[in-house]
């Protein structure tokens, strides 16, 4: 089931006040955003939601979203921002090296065509990371109790970053308006539609 998504991010305390396992490995990262996703489900639905969110065709997204990312990847190639030497295991160590032993026993499924590398998947959390010349980032999905959900749970998404020096700081400031105007609205709508499809909901 879906719920209506907020057009604004949630307060940072919604993320920081909870005892998420991701806190154990991201002490030196900054919280960039927290969003309630238009997704509701039962206690055991997080793995299925993660699959619905991370699978599918990019053509699901609006044209403006796809154009923005096409420009981003083109600039990355031009500036060398996404070359392997700036990525995980090269410029920065993977957060997999920081995982507590018990989380190493909860690997998340991988997608060959995704720039994100999964870290772990539990019954309440999913985390994946990405790194390039400008930053080291973490995507965190949480399955939280939701009183408005008929089945008791809803999804939240948090984005954490560790900018790479002045270049990284400038880049994050530059893209912030685009994230709020284009990226997040399109992402939330598409995530909601994919979850509806996974749930067999039709309109």
N, C-alpha and C positions, 0 to 999 in steps of 0.2 A: 504494500500500500504506500502511496505517496502522501505527502503533506505539502502545504504551500511553503516555499522557501522564503526566507527573509531577504530583502534587498540590501541589507547592511550586515557587516560582520558582527559576530557576537563579542561581548566583552572578553578581554584576555583571561579574566579569572575563571571563565567557564572551562578553559583548558588547564590553566596553571594550578587550580585548586584541587584537581582530581589526581588520584594516585596512579597515573598512567606509568607503565613501565618505560615508555620512551624518555621520561625525565632522567632515567639512570644513565643515558648515553648521549644526552644533548645539552649538557650543562653550559657549553660554550656556544650555543646557538641562540639566535633571537627569534621570538615568536612574531611572525609577520601577520598572520590572519587566522581567525577561527570562524567557521561558517556552519550553520545548521543546514543539512542537506534535505532535499524534499523526498525523504525515504523513511518509511516505518516498517517494522517487522517484528518477528518473534525473537526470543532469547537466543536461538541457535542460527540466526540468519546472516551473521556477519560474513562467513566465508562465501556464501552465495552472493551477497551484495558486492564484495570485493571482486568476485569474478565478473559480475555484470558491469561494474564500473571500469575495470581494466581491460575488458574485451570489447569487441565490436569494431565497427569501421569508423574512421575519422570523418567520413562523409555524414555521420549522424549530426555533426556540429554545424551551426550556421556558417554561411559563406564568409561573413566578416571575421569570425573566429579563425577559420582555416586560412584566410588571407593574412591575418596578423601573424600567425605562426609560420606561414611560408616566408614572410619577410624576415621574421626572427631567425629562422634556420639559414636563410640566404646570407644575412649579415654575419651569422656565426661562422659560415664557411669563408666569407670574405676576410673576416678579422682573425680567423683561426681560433675562435673562442671554444669550439667544441672538439678540438683535436685531442687525441688520446692522451697526450702528455699533460693535459690540463684536467683529466678526469680522475675517477676513483682508482686508487691504487698507484697513482702517479703523482699528481699535484697534492692530493689529499689521501689519507688512509681511509678505507671504508669503515663505516661505523659497525660493520660486522665484527671488526676486531675488538670492539668494546662490549659486545653482547655478553650478558651474564650466561652462565652455562645452561640454565634452564630454558632461556629464550633461543639458544642455538638448536634446541630440540623442537622448535616450532617454526620451521622454514615456511616461507610464503611461495606460492607458484610464480614462476618467471615467464615473461613474455619476450621473445627474441626481438620484436620490433619496438619495444619500449625503451626510452632513454633512462627510465627509472630502474634501479636495482632493488629488489625486495629485501627487507631485513628480517621481518618475522610476521607471523599471523597467529593470534590467539583467539579465544572466543569473544574478546572485547576490543582488541586492537589489531591494526595492520599498519606497518610502516615500510616506506621505501625511500631511497635516497638517489640524488643526482648531483653531479659536480661538473663544472666547466671552468673557464678562465675567470668568470665573474663571481661565482659563489659555490658553496656546498649547501644543498637544500635537502629537506626532509618533508615528505608527505605523510601525514598521520591521520588515519581514519579510526574513529572511535564509535563503539556501539553503546549508546547510553540509555538509561531508563527514561521513558517519555510518557508522562501522564496523559498526553493527548493521543497516544497511539493505541488503537484497539488491541494490538498484540503486545504492547508494553515497552517497545524499544524504538529508537530512532538513531540516525547517523549524524555525526559531526566530522568535519574536516579541518585540520590545522596544518599550517605551513610554517616551517621553521627554516631559517637561513643563517649561514655564516658567510658574510660577504668577504670577497678577496680584496682587501685593501681599499684604496680610494676608488679604483675602477669599479669594484663591486658595489660600494656604497652609491656611487653615481648611477650605476646601472639600475639598482633597485629603486632609487628615487625616480628615475626616468620612466620605468615601466609601470609604476604604481597606478597612474590614471588609466592606462590601458587594461590593467588587471580588473579594476573596478567597473569600467565602462563596458568592456567586451568579454574578457576571459571568464570572470566568475559568473555573470548572468548566463552566458552560453553553457558553461560547465554545469551549473546547477540544473538548468532545464534538461540538458542531455542526460545527466545522471538520473534524474527523475524518470524520464522516458524509458531508459534502459532498465530501470528497476521495475517499472510497470510491465515491460515485456517479459522480464524474468518471472514476475508474479502471475503472468497470464492475464493481466488487466487490459481491457480494451475500452476505447472511448467512442 
